[in-house]
Amino acid sequence: MFQMDGIALLEQEARYCFNFLWEHTNTDINSPGYGLIIDTTDKPEVASIASVGFGLSAIPIGVERGWITYEQGYERTYSTLKTLIHNVDQYKGFYAHFTDIKTGKRYNNCEYSTIDTAILVNGAITCGEYFDGQIKELAEEIYKRVDWNFIVDKENKWFYMHYWPEIYPEGHSGLGGQWDYFAEQLMMYILGAGSPTSKVGPELYYNMGKLIGRYKGEIYIRGWYNSLFIHQFSHAWFDFKKYFDRDGINWFDNSVKATLANRQYCIDNPEGFRTFGANSWGLTACAGPKGYCGRYGILPSGIVEDVNSNDGTVPICGAAGSLPFTPKESIQALLYAYENFPQLWGEYGFYDSYNLDQDEPWFSKEYIGINKGITLLMIENYLSGLIWELYMNNSYIKEATKTLMFNSVKDRLSA
């Protein structure tokens, strides 16, 4: 591996992330699943609807950086949106989490996922703002048919997580799980509040539970497993840096604190892992030696028991997806991985993760769509702010900020 400066590495990794999303797509124009993107290289027959959301968002980046032509981007976007409208399994606008990449049919009776649909809608909105015209019309059609009120637990004023009819008793609505505490679902409150067809008021957002994380000097609102992806995903599109909510919360600042706590935890390394350190941090959902794990994170974790699933695994997307929050620390972590572990670098840039705490050092040989996606979008937002600019220009998103009573930082400082 040759020496590379931080910005050059970011640009290289961004290009490879884009290539992954662009090339691991069903490109058979005669296929019902045209435009669908794989979930992981370990299961190339399975598409992830969230991967498609990230992949759509990647297209304006590819055009602006000259990696593809405008015409290529337009055609891929147009045909993908047509696939989503006509061929991919959905219920009341909510898409199956996973689908057969060739047919668009629901894979293995998986759930209709609310959060993964939100990621998809964010990608469609982003492309609509970039290409305008017919693509904007198609993006709005996808957004408008999502029935946000359908997934509201009206008694508790929470969103449900999924619709999964097969596993529920006869007569049950089929809705299950609840977004009761802060996590990656911030984007759902925004999309619900901006919806032109099934508007959801601010009460769900302000009724969201908030767990407090405390580590050294950092006090922040955390998620259940204290993983970093929940502090990243909604920020890939909505520019929270510019807003405080009615209660005075600035979610960008909260993500900065959570990220710094995550890094400091790895520096202090209370669990004694060889992998963790000042440049090896970013605990979040990723591939591990025993398979994918969504519970990697720092303590405290959960409510009753302070436990997590850490085994020494460090993902690349933990630091990379935190670039806007901790640019210096994130770049140092990426340079460290690049310079010290050539086993982590492949055809599409960084593989997913690594772990030095096994009998033999373990290096993932897997690429995961959502992890390459968050890496690409946050690199681009750090370098240019392109995705933030496009998304925040949408009229429905602007309306959502008013509905949720978000106040601009500029107005707050001048008050």
C-alpha positions in Angstrom: 0.0 0.0 0.0 1.4 3.4 -0.9 1.2 6.5 1.2 -1.9 8.6 0.7 -3.0 11.9 2.3 -6.4 12.1 4.1 -8.4 13.9 1.4 -7.0 11.7 -1.4 -8.0 8.6 0.6 -11.5 10.0 1.1 -11.9 10.6 -2.6 -10.6 7.2 -3.5 -12.9 5.4 -1.0 -15.8 7.5 -2.2 -15.2 6.4 -5.8 -15.0 2.8 -4.8 -18.1 3.0 -2.7 -19.9 4.5 -5.7 -18.6 1.8 -8.0 -19.9 -0.8 -5.6 -23.4 0.6 -5.5 -23.4 1.2 -9.3 -22.1 -2.1 -10.3 -23.8 -4.4 -7.8 -27.2 -3.5 -9.3 -29.6 -5.5 -11.5 -28.9 -3.8 -14.8 -31.0 -6.2 -17.0 -33.4 -3.7 -18.4 -35.9 -6.5 -19.2 -35.9 -7.7 -15.6 -38.7 -6.8 -13.2 -35.9 -6.1 -10.6 -34.0 -3.6 -12.7 -32.2 -1.1 -10.4 -32.3 -3.2 -7.3 -29.0 -3.3 -5.3 -27.6 -6.2 -3.3 -27.7 -6.2 0.5 -24.3 -7.9 0.8 -21.7 -9.6 -1.4 -22.3 -12.7 0.7 -25.9 -13.0 -0.7 -25.8 -11.5 -4.2 -29.3 -12.8 -5.0 -30.9 -10.6 -2.3 -31.6 -6.9 -2.7 -31.9 -4.5 0.1 -34.4 -1.7 -0.2 -32.2 0.5 2.0 -29.2 -0.2 -0.4 -31.4 1.1 -3.2 -32.0 4.3 -1.2 -28.3 4.8 -0.7 -27.7 3.8 -4.3 -30.1 6.4 -5.6 -28.5 9.1 -3.5 -25.1 8.1 -4.9 -26.1 8.8 -8.5 -26.0 12.7 -8.2 -22.6 12.3 -6.6 -21.4 10.1 -9.5 -22.6 12.6 -12.0 -21.1 15.7 -10.3 -17.8 14.0 -9.8 -17.7 12.8 -13.5 -17.8 9.1 -12.7 -20.8 8.6 -14.9 -22.6 10.9 -17.4 -25.7 12.8 -16.7 -27.5 10.7 -19.2 -26.4 7.5 -17.5 -27.5 8.8 -14.1 -30.8 9.9 -15.4 -31.6 6.6 -17.1 -30.6 4.5 -14.2 -32.7 6.6 -11.8 -35.7 6.8 -14.0 -35.9 3.1 -14.6 -35.2 2.2 -11.0 -38.0 4.4 -9.8 -40.3 2.8 -12.4 -39.3 -0.6 -11.0 -40.1 0.5 -7.4 -43.5 1.8 -8.4 -44.6 -1.1 -10.5 -42.7 -4.2 -9.6 -41.4 -4.3 -6.0 -43.5 -5.7 -3.2 -44.9 -3.1 -0.9 -47.9 -2.6 1.4 -49.5 0.8 1.9 -46.3 2.3 0.4 -43.9 0.4 2.7 -41.5 -1.8 1.0 -40.2 -5.3 1.8 -36.9 -5.0 3.6 -35.3 -7.6 1.3 -36.4 -8.7 -2.2 -35.3 -11.1 -4.8 -32.9 -9.0 -6.9 -34.3 -10.4 -10.2 -38.0 -10.3 -9.5 -38.5 -7.6 -6.8 -40.6 -10.1 -4.9 -40.5 -10.2 -1.1 -37.6 -12.4 0.1 -38.3 -15.2 2.5 -41.4 -13.6 4.0 -39.3 -10.7 5.5 -41.0 -7.7 7.1 -42.3 -4.6 5.3 -39.8 -2.2 6.9 -40.7 1.3 7.9 -37.1 2.6 8.4 -35.8 0.9 5.2 -38.6 2.5 3.3 -37.7 5.8 4.8 -34.1 5.4 3.5 -35.5 4.6 0.1 -37.8 7.6 0.0 -34.8 9.8 1.0 -32.9 8.5 -2.0 -35.8 9.2 -4.3 -36.3 12.7 -2.9 -32.6 13.4 -3.4 -32.7 12.3 -7.1 -35.9 14.2 -7.6 -34.3 17.5 -6.5 -31.2 16.8 -8.7 -32.9 15.7 -12.0 -36.3 17.4 -11.6 -38.9 16.8 -14.3 -40.2 13.3 -14.7 -37.9 11.9 -12.1 -39.2 14.3 -9.5 -42.7 13.3 -10.4 -41.9 9.6 -9.9 -40.1 10.3 -6.6 -43.1 12.2 -5.4 -45.4 9.3 -6.4 -43.3 7.0 -4.2 -43.4 9.4 -1.3 -47.1 10.2 -1.6 -48.3 6.6 -1.4 -46.5 5.9 1.9 -49.3 5.9 4.5 -47.4 7.1 7.6 -50.6 7.1 9.7 -51.0 3.4 9.1 -47.9 2.7 11.2 -48.8 4.9 14.1 -49.5 3.3 17.5 -52.2 5.8 18.4 -52.3 4.8 22.1 -48.6 5.3 22.7 -48.0 7.8 19.9 -45.1 5.9 18.5 -44.3 4.6 15.0 -44.4 0.9 14.5 -41.2 -0.7 13.1 -42.7 -3.1 10.6 -45.7 -4.9 9.1 -45.2 -8.6 9.2 -48.5 -10.4 8.8 -47.4 -14.0 8.7 -46.0 -14.2 12.2 -49.0 -12.6 14.0 -52.1 -14.3 15.3 -55.3 -14.2 13.3 -57.0 -10.9 13.8 -53.8 -9.0 14.7 -53.0 -6.0 12.6 -49.7 -7.4 11.6 -47.9 -4.3 12.9 -45.0 -5.0 15.3 -42.1 -3.4 17.1 -42.1 0.2 18.2 -39.8 3.2 17.7 -40.2 4.1 21.4 -36.7 5.5 21.9 -34.4 7.7 19.9 -32.6 5.8 17.2 -32.1 6.1 13.4 -35.8 6.8 12.9 -35.4 10.6 13.1 -35.9 10.6 9.3 -39.3 9.0 9.7 -40.6 11.9 11.8 -39.4 14.3 9.1 -40.9 12.4 6.2 -44.2 11.9 8.1 -44.4 15.6 9.0 -43.7 16.6 5.4 -46.0 14.1 3.8 -48.5 15.6 1.3 -50.9 12.7 1.7 -50.7 11.3 5.2 -49.2 14.0 7.4 -48.2 13.1 10.9 -48.0 15.8 13.5 -45.1 16.7 15.9 -46.5 14.6 18.8 -44.7 11.4 17.7 -41.4 13.2 17.5 -41.7 14.9 20.9 -43.0 11.7 22.5 -39.9 9.8 21.6 -38.1 8.4 24.6 -34.5 9.5 25.2 -31.9 7.4 26.8 -28.9 9.3 28.2 -25.4 8.2 27.5 -22.6 9.4 29.8 -18.9 8.7 29.1 -16.2 10.8 30.6 -17.1 14.4 29.7 -19.6 13.5 27.1 -23.4 13.5 27.9 -25.6 12.8 25.0 -28.9 11.1 23.9 -28.0 7.6 22.9 -29.7 4.6 21.3 -30.5 1.2 22.8 -27.2 -0.5 21.9 -25.2 2.7 21.8 -24.1 2.1 18.2 -22.9 4.8 15.9 -25.2 4.2 12.9 -28.2 5.6 14.7 -26.2 8.9 14.9 -25.4 8.8 11.2 -28.2 7.6 9.0 -30.7 10.4 9.3 -27.9 12.9 9.0 -26.9 11.6 5.6 -29.8 13.6 4.2 -31.2 16.1 6.7 -28.7 18.8 7.7 -29.4 18.8 11.5 -26.5 21.2 12.0 -28.7 24.1 11.1 -31.6 23.4 13.5 -32.6 23.2 17.1 -35.9 21.5 18.0 -38.6 23.0 20.3 -36.7 21.5 23.3 -33.4 23.0 22.3 -31.8 19.8 21.0 -29.4 20.1 18.1 -29.0 16.5 16.8 -25.8 17.3 15.0 -24.1 18.4 18.2 -25.5 15.3 19.8 -23.9 13.1 17.2 -20.6 14.8 17.7 -20.7 14.0 21.4 -21.8 10.4 20.8 -19.0 9.9 18.3 -16.3 11.4 20.6 -17.6 9.2 23.4 -17.4 6.1 21.1 -13.8 7.0 20.3 -12.8 7.7 23.9 -14.3 4.4 25.0 -12.1 2.6 22.5 -9.1 4.5 23.7 -9.8 3.6 27.3 -10.7 0.1 26.2 -12.4 -1.2 29.4 -13.1 -4.5 27.8 -9.4 -5.1 27.0 -9.6 -5.7 23.2 -6.4 -5.6 21.2 -8.2 -4.0 18.2 -9.5 -0.9 20.0 -7.5 2.3 20.2 -7.2 6.0 19.3 -7.3 5.2 15.6 -9.4 2.0 15.7 -12.9 2.9 16.9 -16.4 3.5 15.6 -18.4 0.6 17.1 -21.6 0.1 15.1 -23.5 -2.6 13.2 -21.3 -4.5 10.8 -20.0 -7.9 9.8 -18.1 -9.8 12.5 -16.2 -13.0 12.8 -19.5 -14.8 13.6 -21.7 -13.0 11.0 -23.5 -9.7 10.9 -24.1 -8.1 14.3 -26.3 -5.1 15.0 -25.3 -4.8 18.7 -21.7 -3.6 18.6 -21.5 -0.4 20.7 -20.2 1.2 23.8 -21.5 1.1 27.3 -24.1 1.9 28.6 -26.2 -0.4 26.5 -29.9 -1.2 27.0 -31.8 -0.1 30.0 -31.6 -2.8 32.7 -28.3 -4.5 31.8 -25.1 -2.8 30.7 -24.2 -5.4 28.2 -23.2 -5.4 24.5 -22.0 -7.8 22.0 -18.5 -6.5 21.5 -15.8 -9.0 20.5 -13.1 -6.6 19.2 -14.7 -6.0 15.8 -14.1 -2.5 14.4 -16.0 -1.5 11.2 -14.7 1.1 8.7 -18.1 2.8 8.4 -18.1 3.7 12.1 -15.4 6.3 11.6 -16.1 7.0 7.9 -19.8 7.6 8.5 -18.9 10.1 11.3 -16.8 12.4 9.1 -19.0 15.5 9.4 -18.9 15.1 13.2 -15.3 14.3 13.8 -13.3 15.0 10.6 -9.8 14.9 12.0 -10.4 11.8 14.1 -12.2 10.0 11.3 -9.5 10.7 8.7 -6.8 9.5 11.1 -8.8 6.2 11.7 -9.2 5.6 7.9 -5.5 6.4 7.3 -4.5 4.0 10.1 -6.6 1.2 8.6 -5.3 1.9 5.1 -1.7 2.0 6.1 -1.6 -0.9 8.5 -4.0 -3.5 7.1 -3.7 -4.1 3.3 -6.0 -7.1 3.9 -8.8 -4.6 4.4 -8.5 -3.1 0.9 -10.2 -4.7 -2.1 -11.8 -4.0 -5.5 -14.4 -1.6 -3.9 -12.1 0.0 -1.3 -12.3 -0.9 2.3 -14.0 -4.2 3.2 -16.5 -4.0 6.0 -14.5 -4.6 9.3 -11.6 -6.2 11.1 -10.9 -7.9 14.4 -7.4 -8.5 15.9 -8.9 -10.3 18.9 -9.4 -13.7 17.2 -6.8 -16.6 17.4 -5.8 -15.2 14.0 -6.4 -11.6 13.0 -9.7 -11.5 11.1 -10.5 -9.3 8.1 -13.9 -9.2 6.5 -14.0 -9.9 2.8 -17.6 -8.7 2.6 -19.1 -5.5 1.2 -22.4 -4.4 2.7 -24.6 -2.0 0.8 -25.8 0.2 3.6 -22.3 0.5 5.1 -20.7 1.5 1.8 -23.7 3.8 1.3 -23.4 5.7 4.6 -19.6 6.0 4.0 -20.1 7.5 0.5 -22.8 10.0 1.5 -21.0 11.2 4.6 -17.7 11.6 2.7 -19.6 13.7 0.1 -21.4 15.8 2.7 -18.1 16.5 4.4 -16.4 17.4 1.1 -19.1 19.3 -0.6 -22.5 19.1 1.3 -24.1 18.0 -1.9 -26.7 15.6 -0.5 -27.6 17.9 2.3 -28.1 20.7 -0.2 -30.4 18.7 -2.5 -32.5 17.1 0.2 -33.0 20.3 2.2 -34.2 22.1 -1.0 -37.3 19.8 -1.2 -40.5 21.7 -0.4 -41.9 18.8 1.7 -38.8 18.7 3.8 -39.0 22.4 4.3 -42.6 22.0 5.4 -41.6 19.2 7.8 -39.2 21.6 9.7 -42.1 23.9 10.3 -44.4 21.1 11.4 -41.8 19.8 13.9 -41.2 23.3 15.2 -37.5 23.2 14.3 -35.8 26.6 14.7 -32.8 27.5 12.7 -29.5 28.0 14.5 -29.2 31.4 13.0 -32.6 32.5 14.4 -31.9 31.0 17.8 -28.6 32.8 18.1 -30.1 36.1 17.1 -33.1 35.8 19.4 
